[in-house]
Amino acid sequence: QTVAEFNEACGDQSGFHPTELDGVATSGLTPPKTNWARPITEPPFYGYSLRTGVTFTYLGLKVDENAQCSIDDRPVSNLWAAGETMAGSILGQGYLAGFGMTIGTVFGRIAGKEAAAHAN
């Protein structure tokens, strides 16, 4: 039933592009799948418990020059990010080896300083 409902929510597939945000979305699901919404068509189907990670968050958290996160262009008053979770805000697309460590170092210091100032 879950697979059938998901497949029904998958709309037009003509814009599917596996390597960039394509806007191929589901309709009527909560939360919606906003890109790469492809029907699940070939059984057998398996379910696995997953735990989140920060590597390859694909466009991750939106941050400003002070590493402060924002939602809908409104700053979140007590949330800063550094490293892989913000890589997409810097690169826009793709991946550069070692980039997470570089921006983790640079923006980690900025985020820590800003968070400390907020806490004080």
For each residue, the residues with C-beta under 8 A, 3 or more apart:
1: 4 5
2: 5 6
3: 6 7 40 45
4: 1 7 8
5: 1 2 8 9 29
6: 2 3 9 10 26 29 39 40
7: 3 4 10 39 40 41
8: 4 5 28
9: 5 6 26 27 28 29 33 37
10: 6 7 13 24 26 37 38 39
11: 24 25 26 27 37
12: 15 24
13: 10 16 24 38 39
14:
15: 12 22 23 24
16: 13 22 24 36 38
17: 20 22 24
18: 22 36
19:
20: 17 93
21: 35 59 93
22: 15 16 17 18 35 36
23: 15 34 35
24: 10 11 12 13 15 16 17 35 36 37 38
25: 11 32 33 34 35 37
26: 6 9 10 11 29 32 33 37
27: 9 11 32
28: 8 9
29: 5 6 9 26 32 33
30:
31:
32: 25 26 27 29
33: 9 25 26 29 36 37
34: 23 25 37
35: 21 22 23 24 25
36: 16 18 22 24 33
37: 9 10 11 24 25 26 33 34
38: 10 13 16 24
39: 6 7 10 13
40: 3 6 7 45
41: 7
42:
43:
44:
45: 3 40
46:
47:
48:
49:
50:
51:
52:
53:
54: 57 83 84 85
55: 84 100
56: 84 95
57: 54 60 61 84 85 87 88
58: 88
59: 21 88 89 92 93
60: 57 81 84 85 86 87 88 89
61: 57 69 81 85 86 89
62: 69 70 71 86 89
63: 66 67 68 69 70 80 81 86 89 107
64: 67 68 70 75
65:
66: 63 80 110 111 114
67: 63 64 80 81 82 86 107 110 111 114
68: 63 64 75 76 79 80 111 114
69: 61 62 63 75 76 79 80 81
70: 62 63 64 73 74 75 76
71: 62 74 76
72:
73: 70
74: 70 71
75: 64 68 69 70
76: 68 69 70 71 79
77: 118
78: 115 118
79: 68 69 76
80: 63 66 67 68 69 110 111 112 114 115
81: 60 61 63 67 69 85 86 107 111
82: 67 85 86 103 104 106 107 108 110 111
83: 54 86 87 100 101 103 104 107 108
84: 54 55 56 57 60 87 100 104
85: 54 57 60 61 81 82
86: 60 61 62 63 67 81 82 83 89 90 103 107
87: 57 60 83 84 90 91 95 99 100 103
88: 57 58 59 60 91 92 93
89: 59 60 61 62 63 86
90: 86 87 99 103
91: 87 88 94 95 96 99
92: 59 88
93: 20 21 59 88
94: 91
95: 56 87 91 99
96: 91 99
97:
98: 101 102
99: 87 90 91 95 96 102 103
100: 55 83 84 87 103 104
101: 83 98 104 105
102: 98 99 105 106
103: 82 83 86 87 90 99 100 106 107
104: 82 83 84 100 101 107 108
105: 101 102 108 109
106: 82 102 103 109 110
107: 63 67 81 82 83 86 103 104 110 111
108: 82 83 104 105 111 112
109: 105 106 112 113
110: 66 67 80 82 106 107 113 114
111: 66 67 68 80 81 82 107 108 114 115
112: 80 108 109 115 116
113: 109 110 116 117
114: 66 67 68 80 110 111 117 118
115: 78 80 111 112 118 119
116: 112 113 119 120
117: 113 114 120
118: 77 78 114 115
119: 115 116
120: 116 117
